[in-house]
């Protein structure tokens, strides 16, 4: 045991060990004993940091290693530096929020890598969602840097805006972290979700190239035909995923990723198109009048703030609508798919357990097959086709 007065390094390590589970506390006391053997102050602190990391994040198949922790720390530093250097008008709070979000994104990827074992097994849709979220935040920062009046006239308005955007981004990060933990990712489902994201991105890119100042201000939402694609793409992806194997989980995984990608893509479209037309906002008498009516001197700042709020709200309710439609696709896909174990058995006519392909209520072939089999079974049970049964009935009289 230590005889002299414990220093700060010893107290820090002892505090960490005191919060460890009882089953691992003996290991912690052994680390304290080893710390007593070190005399150099730098060596003692390096040992304390290493022991604390292992104590708080014990190595395991589902936990990131040391490189993952370094990646998280580096991402936090890069997020803070990028937010402050590229958009100083957003303030220290935005830089801190960017650091936290960058660290959370890096942690979700490191955890997914630890669970999967290899980077190529990490869901591709997870990379796409995190990249889309980063693009949304970058566009918001660029717009605020260009028009600082977006942040509002008071400190309360600034923090309300910042907390709202941070909460929405945290929701996306939470879903992207939880979904690969819910079940093992299936490569085919990720490809279906990415295909749905591409289907939404095609009209979105077209509108970014040809934005409409009038549409961005007055709306309807810009590009009404893009709405149809955005809403039907997750439904189609979930239908194909659940119908390929008849599994509910496949459709839900695909539908969730596709819904997130739809919300991110449409929000990026709105933010990017707004950023492109903002220099011309001052030439529109209607936008100038709307800005003055809301007490904003700059028409561009008013339009930017209004559309940033709209894009943030779009990140919430569009994925909800898309996910509800994806659930419809899951229901239709599971009804269309044959029951498990019946693939390849139609040609032989032998289906274990009396299962039939006709369980899918949308499967017309299965419905006709079931109808014909019922008719044959009814005819074969009639007295004219079963003389032995008819004879027994006559003898019984």
KATACOR-V917124 format. One record per pair of residues at least 6 apart in sequence whose ideal C-beta (glycine too) atoms are under 7 Angstrom apart, sorted by the first residue. I is the first residue (numbers start at 1). GAP is how many residues later the second one is. Records with the same first field share a line. If there is no record, write none. Layout:
I = GAP  GAP
//
This chain:
2 = 8  34
9 = 35  36  39
10 = 25
12 = 36
13 = 18  19  22  35  38  39
14 = 18
16 = 36  39  40
17 = 8  11  12  15  38
20 = 8  35
28 = 27
31 = 20
35 = 9  12  13
38 = 6  9
53 = 16
57 = 6  12
59 = 6
61 = 53
62 = 52  53
63 = 51
64 = 46  47  50
68 = 42  46
71 = 35  39
72 = 31  34  35  38
75 = 27  28  30  31
76 = 23  26  27
78 = 24
79 = 19  20  22  23
80 = 15  16  18  19
82 = 16
83 = 7  11  12  15  58
84 = 11
86 = 55
87 = 54  55  57  58
89 = 55  56  59
90 = 51  54  55
91 = 67
93 = 66  69
94 = 68
97 = 65  69
98 = 39
101 = 68  72
104 = 69
105 = 25  68
108 = 65  68  69
109 = 13
111 = 66
112 = 10  11  14  68
113 = 6  9
115 = 65
116 = 6
123 = 57  62  67
124 = 66  70
125 = 65  68  69  132  136
126 = 50  54
128 = 66  69  133
129 = 43  47  128  131  132  135
130 = 46
132 = 129  132  133  136
133 = 36  39  131
135 = 133
136 = 128  131  132  135
137 = 32
139 = 129  132  133  136
140 = 25  131  168
142 = 133
143 = 7  128  132  161  165
144 = 6  7
147 = 151  153  154  157
149 = 147  149  152
150 = 151  154  155  158
151 = 6  7  10
152 = 6  9
164 = 148
165 = 147
168 = 144  147  148
172 = 88
175 = 81  85
179 = 74  77
183 = 66  70
186 = 64  67
189 = 52  61  64  65
190 = 67
192 = 45  48  49  62
193 = 44  61  64  65  68
195 = 42
196 = 37  38  40  41  62  65
197 = 61  64  68
199 = 30  34
200 = 29  30  33  61  62  65  66
201 = 64
203 = 20  22  23  26
204 = 22  61  62  64  65
207 = 15  16  19  62  66
208 = 61  64  65
211 = 62  65  66
212 = 10
213 = 64  67  68  71
215 = 7
216 = 6  57  58  61  91
217 = 69  70  86
221 = 6
222 = 51
230 = 32  36  92
231 = 90  91  94
233 = 25  29
234 = 21  24  25  28  88  91  92
235 = 90  91  93  94
236 = 93
237 = 17  18  21
238 = 13  16  17  20  88  91  92  95
239 = 90  93  94
240 = 93
241 = 9  10  13  92
242 = 6  8  9  88  91  92  95
243 = 90  93  94
245 = 92
246 = 88  91  92  93  94
248 = 82  86
251 = 78  79  82  83
252 = 78
255 = 68  71  72  74  75
256 = 67
258 = 64  68
259 = 60  63  64  67
260 = 59
262 = 56  57  60
263 = 51  52  55  56  59
266 = 48  52
267 = 44  47  48
270 = 37  40  41  44
271 = 37  40
274 = 29  30  33
278 = 22  25  26
281 = 6  18  19  22
282 = 6  17  18
284 = 15
287 = 12  16
288 = 11
290 = 12
291 = 7  8  11
294 = 8
296 = 6
332 = 30
335 = 25  26  27
336 = 24  26  27
337 = 23
338 = 19  22
339 = 16  20
341 = 11  14
342 = 9  13  15
345 = 6
346 = 11
356 = 10  13  14
357 = 6  9  12
358 = 8  9  11  12
359 = 7
360 = 6
379 = 6
383 = 6  7
//
